[in-house]
Amino acid sequence: MPARLFVAVELGGEDRRALVAWAREAVAADRALRGVAADSVHLTLAFLGDCPVEEIGPLGAVVEELAGWPAPPLSTGGALWLSPRRPHVLSVAVADEEGALAALHATLWDALEELGYERETRRFRPHLTVARVRHGWTPATVALPPTPALELDVRGVALMRSWLGEGAPRYEALVRAEFGAES
């Protein structure tokens, strides 16, 4: 059975809780949206999809190589609908003013390509998912309150496994690498 894998930047709990509280308030009246749990808020660097479980070890080694990487100074931007024409996810944009996250993203993909993974062709758009549109529903087009202005507490990078099934996806960190001091 394959494992659905991705690599993500993990955030501190206070940031995750603040973003979930904002989403709860922002979409409270819209039954088409369901908020995500605070434990599920992360910044995806690379979605790998269904992978053989034998690849978890080599992928974990790639993540471990990122231990000590300088913590990228990141902050929240505005609300961001993905995909804007047919929204299925409400997220909060992440600002990477110094380009440190973009450099981490590129370094990660260089290592993933060495393992045979094909680099994503779409533009990297850092964001934090805070609510999902229920299958078959359309969200109301209402104005959203301003997102919380946060200097994000980025903790490290993790190889994550996504468990799909009944209800919301569940995420399990398989391998973690902590960041060093901010760049």
CORCOR-V395997 format. One line per field, one symbol per residue. phi: phi as a letter, one per 30 degrees, with the letter a starting at -180 (. if undefined). psi: psi as a letter, one per 40 degrees, with the letter a starting at -180 (. if undefined). burial: # if it has 24 or more other ideal C-beta (glycine too) atoms within 12 Angstrom, else .. Layout:
# CORCOR-V395997
phi=???
psi=???
burial=???
This chain:
# CORCOR-V395997
phi=.dcdbacbdccddddddddddddeddcedcddcbdcdedcdacdcaccidbdedddedddddddddeieddddbbdcddbdcdedbebbcbcdccbecidddddeddededddddjdcedcdddbdabdbabddeicbddccdcdedddbddcdclcbdcccccldiddcbbdcbbbddcddd
psi=hihhiihihiiiddddddddddddddedeheeihiiideehihhdhhdahiideedddddddddeeheihhhhiiiaiihhhhddghehhihihhgdeedddddddddddddddeeihhidihhghihheiihiheihiigihiiiihhhhhghdaiihihhhiahaiiihhhdhihiiaii.
burial=..##########..#########..##..#..######.#########..#...##.###.##.##..####.####.####....#.########...##..##.###.##..#.#......##########.....#....#..##.#.###########........#.###.#.#....
